[in-house]
Amino acid sequence: MIVQTALLIGLVLFSVLAILLRDLLKSAISLAAASLFLGIIFFRMNAPYAGVFEISVVAGLITVLFILTIALTKAGDEVRESRVVNWVFPLFFIAFIIIDALVMKGLLRKIPALASGAETGTFGDVLWKGRTFDLVGQIAVILAGVFAVLALFRKGDKHD
Amino acid sequence: MIILFVALPLVVAGILPLVGKVSRRVVPDLLANAALLFLLVYAAITGRHLIAGGPVLQQLSWFGEPVAIRLALDGFSLLMLLAIALVGLAACLFSIDYMEHYGAKANYYALFLVMIAGMNGLVLATDLFNVYLFMEVAAVASYALVAFGLGRDELEAAFKYLLLSVVATAFILISVAVIFGMTGSLDFAAVAKALQELNAGAAVGVASAFFLMGFGLKAALIPFHAWLPDAHPSAPAPISAVLSGLLIKVSGVYAMTRIFLNVFGLTPALSTVLMSLGALSMVVAAFLALGQKDMKRMLAYSSISQVGYVVLGIGIGTPLGIAGGLFHLFNHALAKGLLFLTSGSVQQATGTRDLDEMGGLAKRMPITAATNLVGALSIAGVPPLNGFWSKLIIIIALVQSGHPVFAVIAVLTSVLTLWYYLLMQRKAFFGKLNEKWAAVKEAPFWMTAATVFLALLCVGIGILFSSTVTTWIQPAADVLADGVHAVIGSWGF
């Protein structure tokens, strides 16, 4: 229970930091840390596939992409952190923890125990046999993303 | 083969950018419009025969092996598919001329079709997570489409829309997780059955609250509406038409109604919440619309107000109320689609959206002025147009179910709606022609054709309202009025 709580607090802490920090590099690293915590939580909750993906893709791959992009574009100036971070962050964090604890305390006894067990079947089974329609949706999301990049970063070919 | 509603637009979207390398205009125009025309014909002609014997359930197979793609088509989803195809086709026809000066037309059509595929997928989904996923498909495509003009306003509006939309989907996802945790399933039928057996009022209450916030944001109900008046006016006109006419209804109203009525079952408390939210949106947004000078912004506020009518009607929970709500949803999709298209014609001709700068445009753009008038009067609820009948049904249902106060509010809001629409019509089209617009010409052929198509539908449905209600609206309302039994009995795979 204590480990779980610590992990959850770490997750929220780094997530909020990722939003509030102005230095993009620090922000990206905070996001990676948050994702690492989430990955560990997934492992502890018997969802190893989700954990592996979270840590390898979100904490690993995407962070590398972020840092590469920042390295390529950064002007090299020192970024001054906003003062807001100093007082809003602790305030927000405490308020969140209190509200979260109250809601969860109220809910915990009322939600019946988890009806489903841990992930059943292998990853391939779940993905290919259980959730095939989601794959169609995922393909569509990827298509939308690619077309969005093509459209939004198009050359100024207006009036061509 | 109801999977075609999802697969066809996706496949055409996939090849469009490649085709765009060869032909920049004609072939993409042709392909996109042909795909939507096919979907319209398929929904309008084949759809009704398909569901004649009850809902159609399709389990796809791949080389004889069943795969986990399960779709369901019933009266409610068919009505939505028809609305999507109609407004989608009109917006796509309009784009032929309108999107000419934006460039990258093939990419535009590709995004447009992905958005249509997302909406169709959501409507056919039989599972909570599929609903979430296809909502995201349509949403991701729509962010890019809102920003398509690449101007500062467009980018800012798209970003704001993206952020609030992400909050909405986060709420929806939390709720899906709560439901999955309780029932161990995501399938509509299984969840509905499990919830009947479980005695978990509090947890269902929490899930409903999260869904309400998520879908409320998507449907832009007040107080969750802040993003819509920025996002919808900034988008290119055909996209505004699809966003306001379809997307808020499919990813907001449809998803919310399907889950609340067919999966959770409408409780008296939920009914009161829905009706109150609906009435609040209806009134507040109508007042906000009255104060607008930007033509498209006024239309955007009007959308929030009219979605309020839809939610109010469905929230009553009686068969007549649901039928009225759904009929208004359909009518508003057509009329608001039409109005955003005409506003696009005006904006392209004059370069402005400011109503105070316009004036007398009816002399220069008679067809646009006439079609705009049809759309405006339809939404305001003037007989014999389609909007009149749907509002009338909602008001009768309110009185019948013992909610006379809501009925009076609905009537008064309708007067307010007529007021701001007449104000718009007078400022933009009537009166003396502003000299600045002496050289303005009627919109190009396809733009005019698209608006005439929708205007004729508004008039035609108004005249033939009783057959429209019996063929399209009643089957949809029956599904919702059946409550959880509509899903538990006949949706099991």
Interface residues (C-beta under 8 A of the other chain):
Chain A: G106 L107 K110 I111 P112 L114 A115 S116 W128 K129 G130 R131 T132 F133 D134 V136 G137 Q138 I139 A140 V141 L143 A144 G145 F147 A148 L150 A151 L152 R154 G156 D157 K158 H159 D160
Chain B: V6 A7 L10 A13 G14 P17 R24 L60 V67 A68 I69 R70 L71 H101 Y102 G103 A104 N107 Y108 A110 L111 V114 M115 A117 G118 G121 A125 D127 F129 N130 L133 F134 E136 V137 V140 A141 Y143 A144 A147 F148 L150 V178 F180 G181 M182 T183 G184 S185 A194 L198 A200 A202 A203 V206
